[in-house]
Amino acid sequence: MASKGWLTLPAGIGLIAANMIGAGVFLSSGFMAQDMGPGPILLAWVAGGTLALLGALSYAELSRLITGSGGEYRYVGTLWHPMLGSLAGWGSLLLGFSAPVAIDGFAVGAFLNTLVDGPDPRITGTALIVLLTAAHAGRRWMSAHTQNVLIALKVFLLMGFIAAGLAMGASRWPTWSPPAATDPAAFPTAAFLKNQYWIAFAFSGWNAAAYVAGEFKDPKRDVPRALLIGCGSVAVLYMLVNWIFVANLTPAELSVVFEYEASRVTLGHALVEKMGSALGASAMSVFAILAFSSAMSAMTLVGPRVYAEMARDGYLPTVFAGSGSEPPRWSVMLQGTLAIGLLWTHSLLEAVESAGGMLLLFSMLSTSGLVLRADARPAYRAAAALYTIGALGILGYGVANNPHQVWWFVGLTVFGSIAYTQRRTTPDDDNASSAYSA
């Protein structure tokens, strides 16, 4: 039976695409090309897409077994323990959504300054956060239209880039070799594994529909479809984009990504400039602005639904739960305020890397819990097992190469544990974060 929600299948697919498609796909292969050839690069993207699809399959089954919004907060709290679920919720509030919104806001300001002589990127970022917060804290129709317009523009420009690249670019298999490879004929196993961590970041957002599952008109039907169609479609687009890059740019040209922080030049800029299109370079900056703005909008829509669920379970004041059919506006404003604070007070890149590691950890806890569920269908349990193994390997590599992430985990655990003992109500531990579907 359909719910009284407002999200449709197309809107759910768009929400996933908005969360997933960002600057990462226009940067990662430039770094990879220094010690990986065209074949291994494309194979690495296939592996990353496969892992994301395994995660989407797992969450499709989780959304069938565990109803309502909240994502990892709901799944981990139900499958393992409410305290672990609350840690996932606090991670979402403090880093998972607020910090990415802040850093994307800065990026919008920086890309705008490549087109016009604009103000400090933090001023532009602050203004955009305020606008998006107002849009998503207002009437539900305003929130929906804002998100739909931004994702439609972003997908239109991305499809245009792909069409132009396939029509005007090279079609033969590239013959270049990576400059840093000691043996170009050998498969670069170490580099392949190393880059899966960053590819996982590029694919992050495949689970966006799970955070707002309770707001779909027909959640049991449309949440799984949105997860699989959204993730699969973006994976195909990513493969096309990366084929265009490795087929048309050499490692020296691909190395332009090392200047990204200073010049805000992506591989898209490098490609259209090579083709002799100054207008195309400006279009790429416009695409980057839309990509970051759309991602910010999607996170401003999705994140507060987690905090609303936390408020209903007693981890936040009831005002953050919202009421009726309108957005949880106080949760929206809470996230916007935190994002602006982070934008002006912190260096965010390290925090975002740690947030990515935490989100990977909690998605892995969700899928590992599904493996243990006797009522889960066998094919989906198998997908969950494969995702868990893959995510564990990527997370292990990330922590080994960035040990500072451990301190974020420790800090979140300490803070979350204290907050859990002080929660306003004492939910039933068997059902604190969600209820099973009938």
PyMOL commands that set and color helices and strands:
alter all, ss='L'
color gray80, all
select helices_A, chain A and resi 9-20+23-26+28-32+38-65+72-79+82-96+98-112+121-137+140-168+189-203+208-211+213-215+219-248+251-263+267-274+278-312+318-321+329-345+349-371+378-401+405-421
alter helices_A, ss='H'
color red, helices_A
select strands_A, chain A and resi 66-67+435-436
alter strands_A, ss='S'
color yellow, strands_A
deselect
rebuild
show_as cartoon
